[in-house]
Amino acid sequence: MKNSLLILITLLTISCKSPQNETAEKINVLFIGNSLTYFHDMPQTVQKMLNETDPNIKVEQSTFPGQSLPGHLSDIITSRTESGITTRKKEKGEKTETEIKIAEKKWDIVILQTGTVSVLIPENRELKTNKAIAEIKKLIANPKCRFILFKTWPLKSKYPEQFCYPSSHIDESIKKKKCCSPVIESLEQEVKLINEAYDLVAKENNLLKSDNGNKFYEVRTKYPEIELYEDTSHPNKYGSFLNACIFYQMLTNKKASNLNYNGVIEPNTAKLLKKIAE
């Protein structure tokens, strides 16, 4: 992880170092994901952290509730509420909101997030997630853009657990009625399967990886007094703050523990979460 981060920062900032009387080159960052990204304004929290040390890095987002990475390329949003969206498939000549957002700027870093279950089901991972990532990469105008895979966390499940999608939801060529993840017997096994799945996606698509899922696991097992979940899957304010610390460090190669910014988090808890993010 450390080597990957150093490569990313070196490539993006080597031309940005300048004398004090010059302004650092602007770096444009785009989050593409769903509510696992935007809950409790996580991208905005990253920006507030960046404003303290690296205001030349600007964060934007294309995030919609329940949206998978394939949906960002195929679904036209027809209506929306605070908790959900209604969509239809795009027609020839139309562009989705994410496609429009991608075309707005020459993005330097794109952070890609999809639901944890979608990568745990092998057929969905291979036929939908990988395909969507490849298509998104083709849409990015900047040939030097770096892509980060947002590695999400285990759900709060009762074990044993198995996740399934109807095969028709994935690809019509699949003959069986449904496609499923392995049967998961424990939290430790779920973390292992999640890491293996994301590693496969990152290798297939030449992506850097965040470490959010492992950090959530660390808090759950070592600091159970800190609740990171709003429900069975979404981060609460503490989970979102931890996520923000992780991405701040990836974007700057600086320690979150040196930040003054705590947002709405109690100082002692913020200090611990910043340290865990390292």
Beta strands, then each sheet from edge to edge (+ up, - down):
strand 1: 27-33
strand 2: 57-63
strand 3: 75-80
strand 4: 85-89
strand 5: 109-112
strand 6: 146-149
strand 7: 164-166
strand 8: 178-180
strand 9: 208-209
sheet 1: 2+ 1+ 5+ 6+ 9+
sheet 2: 3+ 4-
sheet 3: 7+ 8-
end
